[in-house]
């Protein structure tokens, strides 16, 4: 009797799930340029600095998903990650400039190079603005 009841619950559960849901959210992901940034003139080893980034959302449908942050040796590549719900109707008004920040811990001597993503050029290649910050004693 227990086996029949368990089988009945399993079959009911299996057929009650609708995997073909046309109303599910469909997101597209993109990388947005950094419009401006705030950096100190120099870094001190072992100190933590707040780096502020300003960016423009292209539409009201763009949602902030995080900061793209890639490090390779002393180079840091930075951009804004965004998501857009493809099923949503967007406003034609361009949203206000947004600001985010992250903390950066200085762990090496020498200098750091920050490459801020600025969008795509006429040739379709990614453009970056490079800034070098020296680590002072």
N, C-alpha and C positions, 0 to 999 in steps of 0.2 A: 504494500500500500504506500509506503514511504517513497519507493522508487517511482511509482506512478505520479504521486504528488510533485516530486522533484522534477520529473520529466515535463509535467504540465506547466510548472512555473518557468522552466527553461524555454519551452516552446512559446509561451505567452510573451516572455521577455524578448525573445528573438524576433518575433513578428511585430512587436510594438515599437521597435526602433525604426525610424525612417532615416536612412542614410542619404536619400536624395532630397535634400532640403534646398529649395531654390532661394530661400531667404537668408542663407548664410552670408556672412560678411566676406568680402573679397578685397584684400588689401594689396596695393602696389607700394613698393618701397623705393625710395630714392635718396640721393645724397644732395644736400643743399650747400651752397657756398657760405663761407664765413664772411660777413660784410665788414666787420671790424673786430678788433680784439684789444685787450689791455694786458700788457706785459711790463714787468719791471725792467730797469736799465741793466741790472746785473743780478746774478743769483749768488747766494752764499751756500756752501756745502752743508747739507743736513737740514736746511730750512725748507718749509713748505710755503708755497705761494698760491694764491687764488688767481686763476687766469679766467678772465671774462670774455665771452664771445657774443657777438650780436649777429643775427641772421634774419632774413626775410622769408616768410612762408609765401609761396606763390599763390595759394588760395586758402580759403577758410577751411577747406577739407584736410589740409596737411596737418598732421599730428607730430609733435616732437617724439622721437623714438630713442634719442640718446646722442652721445658724441662719438663720432668715429675717431678712434685714437689708435694709431699704429706706431710702434717704436722699432727702430733698427739702429743699433749702436747709439750714437748721440743725436739721431734725427727723430723728430716726432711729427707725424702727418696727422692733421686735424681737419675734420669736416663735421657737418650736422647730419644726423640720420633722421629720415622722415618717413611716415607712412600715410597713405591716402586710401580711404574706403571708396572703392570703385563704384559702389552702389549709392553713394551719397550725392545729393545735389549741392553744388558749391555756390557760394556767394560770389558775385563778380567784383566785390570790393576787395582790395589787397589789404590783408591784415597789417596791424602795426608791427614794427620791428620787435623781435623777441630777443631776450638775453638769457644766457645760461652761463654757468661757471663750473670749473672743476679745480681740484687741488693738485698741485704738482710738487712732488718731493724731489729735491736736488740730491742725487746720489753719486754723482761723478764730478771730477774736476775737468778743467778745460773749458768747453763751451757746449751749448745745446743749439741745434738748428730746428726751428719750428717751421713746418711747411703748411700754411693755411690754404685750404682748397678755395679757389675763387671762381669755379665754374668751368665751362668748356670754351675753348677758343673757336674761331671761325673754321678751323680745320678739324674740329671735333675732338681735339686733344685736351686733356685736363690741364688747367692752369693753377699754379700755386704761387703764393707770396712767401718768400723765405725770409726768416728773421733769425739772426744769430745772437744769442745771449751768453755772455761770458760768466763763468763762475769765478768769483773773487774770494780771496782768503778772509 
